[in-house]
């Protein structure tokens, strides 16, 4: 469920297809996302899951973000 919501946010923000946004997808290398794209994706994820992401460092793939969001939401 977390992945599908994050996948939807990324697809909407970057105008990508479902096949292009998988757990192993790298934002910069595979999706060619720039800093502004990542900023907007992170903002949308923060709003959707009611969490705070302090830094995008270490969040290189979709799996990285899914793991982070799941860890943060588990704390609540």
Secondary structure, 3 states (H helix, E strand, C coil): CHHHHHHHHHHHHHCCCHHHCCCCCECCCCCCCCHHHHHHHHHHHHHHHCCCCCCCCCCCEHHHHHHHHHHHHHCC
